[in-house]
Amino acid sequence: MDFFDHDTTTLKGHVRRIYFEKHETGYKAVLIATGDEDETVVGKMPDVSVGDTIEVAGSYVDHPKFGIQFKVSSYKIIPPTDSQAMERYLASGAVAGVGEKLAAKIVGKFGDDTFRIIEEEPERLSEIKGISKRKAMEIAVSMEEKKDLRDAMVAMNSLGISQSIAVKIYDNYGPGYIEVIRSNPYKLAEDIRGIGFKTADDIASAQGMDPASEERSQAGILYALLDSSGEGHCYLPADRLIRLSEELLGPEHGDIKRSLDELIHSGKVKRDEDRIYLPGFYFAELTCARMLVEKNIPMIRNLPGLDEKIDRDVRKIAEESGMRVDPFQIGAVRECVKNGLFILTGGPGTGKTTTINMIIGYFLKQGLDIVLAAPTGRAAKRMTEATGYEATTIHRLLGVTGIPDSNGGTVVFQKNADDPLEADVIIIDEMSMVDIMLFKALLSAVPVSSRLILVGDASQLPSVGPGCVLNDICSCDFFPGVRLEKIFRQDETSSIVINAHKIDKGEHIELSSSIKDFIFLERDDPVVIRQTIGWMISEKLPDYVHCGPFDIQVLTPGKKSALGVAEMNRFLQQVLNPPSGDKKEYIYGDTLFREGDKVMQTKNDYKLEWHTDEMLTSLSQSGMGVFNGDLGKIRSIDENSRIITVLFDDGRVARYSFSDLDELDLSYAMTIHKSQGSEYPAVIIPVLDPSPLLVYRNLLYTGITRARSCVVLLGSSETINRMIDTKGSNDRYSSFAQRLNQAYGR
């Protein structure tokens, strides 16, 4: 930047628009109306919102890309003093429940006395038509909260706390935030989702806290355990936990072994031999093992001729439905009928869907109530389409009502041991995606009298959350189950299915550009690969597989690289949803959101409200909870109310405040892990030179089995062969299989 005026200048005006903000630092680029003209002002202004009147000091700079801007050295927010400024502020969306029309009515009634009325005599707002006494008090409370929040944000900003983090802290503790920050800032990492150890450590350091303190050592240990759960571990060996904690805390750490002993003594962690758990995961393993064993009971007496009768009934159902079945599938239905617990596994094309349909048909003829569920909305939708029977997510089946407890705790569900599910048969698909905590919640809600059928593909990637539930269950030989392996009509089967099974066995596959549904293009330049992907999505593949460009999914092995999620999303956004005058935009951190963008929820948010879209369904519904992996499109971006509205694929509509956009990401490209449970007409997978940690077989297997009609691989044949040769991913620390064996005395 070139400064052409080093003298300090002062500007005053109201904020009309926020072009850009980086929540981690509070940096913003805003447009203010000074009265003479509009000015672009940039700098650290964490608590500035649209509608505010601000006074800024600084100097003009010439940015090489954005031109002349006013760079802020200091600023202050000026409370509105005249009726026009007050109306602007109220209409900006800063006060909950007040929009442009209501703001005009309020200021039209009370003029320059508006703010005093709201603060001192809020009941008088009910003199205005359309404002009840209750709404009047809500407006007053919102105004007061806004004032308190601003004061808190200014105070926290002096400690280097970003705007988004300050809002979360204040939302969690209210005015009591000061005492928490002063006494033990590491408590922030325990109590607030989205605040990790590093943030809490920076806050502690800004206050001069001793880096060798007991509080810091304990916080580091707890964070290392919690962070490991994000990698799928239920526990850590004690020596590894100590080593990771030392690396996290740095050379000035305190006595970590003593801190670990204190955490064990206080019950904040559990020790089992050499394994160190967060309590939630420890008790989840024990509880799941006990409940699964309790479910493993016969449901009907094995009388003479019973097997033959069930087999005849199943064959008749298959004939009536026009299904082709083999003895393994009939045997699967027979075992399912006879047992309270049944495990059905198999790869693509082996007839899992046909078997599920026969199971459903058999139990319907018996007059039994059946419920179907899967871990994600897209997986549930696939299950519905495949069976013709309504399926839901496991979270909705259980009636999620609460938020996670700290330290690996579970969420609160309406359905549990005290109020179990009302169903005779419960079928859960895509079990490879179910982690230990969700499995515990599910088992708790399954009555002893119900049959539980678990369906999945054990060769796929394990769950995003901790544990390796399906594989652990399959490793034990005392649960009734069938693994389907025969590929039906192999001569007519797609190359996707055939290659998936070869990859699963560690066999190399034919890589060619001439195979119509399994295309490989050897490329060694990331730029060329990106351009080829853009061309294929926008021009080649839609007609080839008879779908729209947004239906085609790019899947990447990892997040960070020239062909990772971030770079591919930026590139594909320009190709598939380029900027235009009628599309509003908003920049959050490093991500530009645009109306019409394809987006994905990146974490479970149990508090986020949603409603069904009236244009898509006549049945009006609402609820709470949007979950990791849910996909949709940005319907609108409202800068005044600072809201992004997203229409999800299943017809739900949710509204995100600008401060909560860390939960949302572009989804033109996503990691293979995030794609689990989904199916797309076509998938494109760049495989040039991923991290060595991502070069393994079931990652490639999971990616290609997401495609229904066509797979396109671009990159290095050598990398593909290395992935096929490398069995499994990093091992997970899970003792669930051991708990199951112990429950059976083994």
VENVENPE-V756658 format. One line per field, one symbol per residue. ss: DSSP state (a for helix, b for strand, c for the rest). phi: phi as a letter, one per 30 degrees, with the letter a starting at -180 (. if undefined). psi: psi as a letter, one per 20 degrees, with the letter a starting at -180 (. if undefined). Layout:
ss: ???
phi: ???
psi: ???
//
This chain:
ss: cbbcccccbbbbbbbbbbbbbbccccbbbbbbbccccbbbbbbbccccccccbbbbbbbbbbbcccbbbbbbbbbbbbccccaaaaaaaaaccccccccaaaaaaaaaaaaaaaaaaaaacaaaaaacccccaaaaaaaaaaaaaaaaaaaaaaaaacccccaaaaaaaaaaaaaaaaaaaaaaccaaaaacccccaaaaaaaaaacccccccaaaaaaaaaaaaaaaacccccbbbaaaaaaaaaaaaccccccaaaaaaaaaaaccbbbbccbbbbaaaaaaaaaaaaaaaaaccbcccccccaaaaaaaaaaaaaaaacccccaaaaaaaaaaaabcbbbbbbcccccaaaaaaaaaaaaaaccccbbbbbccaaaaaaaaaaacccbbbaaaaacbccccccccccccbcccccccccccbbbbbcaaaccaaaaaaaaaacccccbbbbbbccccccccccccaaaaaaccccccbbbbcccccaaaccaaaaaaaaaacccccccccccccbbbbbcccaaaaaaaaaaaaaaaaaaaacccaaacbbbbccccccccaaaaaaaaaaaaccccccccbbbbccbbbbcccbbbbcccbbbbbbbbcccccccccbbbbbccccbbbbbbbbccccbbbbbbcccbbbbbbaaaaaabbbccbbbcaaaccccbbbbbbbbccccaaaccaaaaaaaaccbbbbbbbbbcaaaaaaaaaccccccccccaaaaaaaaccc
phi: .cdcadddbcbbacdcacdaacddcidbcbccccjdadbccbkdbdcdbejdcbcbclbdbcddccidbccdcaaacceeccdddddeddddjdceiccddddddddddchdcedddddcbddddddddjcddddeddddddddddddddddddddddciddddddddddddciededdddddadddeddcbdjccddddddddddcidddcddedddddddddddddddcjddabeedddddddddddidcddddddddddddddidbccbhccccdeeddddedddddddddddbdcbdddeidddddddddddddddciccbbedddddddddddcdbbccblddicjdddddddddddddddicdbbcabdbddddddddddcibdcbddddedidbbcdddhidccccdcaddbddcadbbccchddddddddddddddccdddcdcccbabdddedddddjbeddddddccccdabcdbdddhedcdddddddddddddicdcdcadcddcbccbdbbcedddddddeddddbddeddchacedddcdccdbccldcdeddddddddddcbddadccdbacbiccccbejddbbdcadcdcddbbddddcbdcdbbabjbcejdcabddabcdddhbccccdecjdcbccdedcdddbbdbebbdeeddeicbbebbbbdbcadeedccaddddedddddcccacbcbkcdddddddddcdicedcdbcddddddddcic
psi: qopjoiqpqpqprqohqohqqohhijpqoqpqoiggrqqppqaomhjprpiqpqpqqbqqqophgibpropphqrqpopphrhghgggghiijhppjpagghghgghhgicijghggghhlhhihiippiorhghghhgggggghggggggghgghhijjprghhgggghhgibijhghghhgniihghhhppioaggghhggghhjkqpijqggggghgghghghhhhijjqhrqqghhggghgghghaijqbnhgghghhhghijhrppodjppqqhghghggggggghhghimqqhqpmqpigghgggggghgggghikpprrhggghggghhhiqhppporqaqjjkggggghhgggghhhikqppqqrrhrghhhgggghhhjppqrqhghgimpiarqrrljrrrpqhpahhmrqnqhpopprlihiprhghhggghhioqhiqppoppaoiirqrqhrqrmgghgghipjjpprpophppplhhiqqhggghghgghijpqrpoqiiphjnppooqjohghgghgggggghgghghhjlrrhiippppqhahorhjaggghggghghghmrqrhjoqqppocjpopqpiqprppirpoiipqrqqphhhqiopqraqopqpipqaqogqoohgilpppporhjiqpqppqhijiiiqqqkhqrqhgiipirpqhqqpopmfmrqhijnrgiggggghjipghpppppcphggghhghioprapqqnpjgghhghhhjk.
//
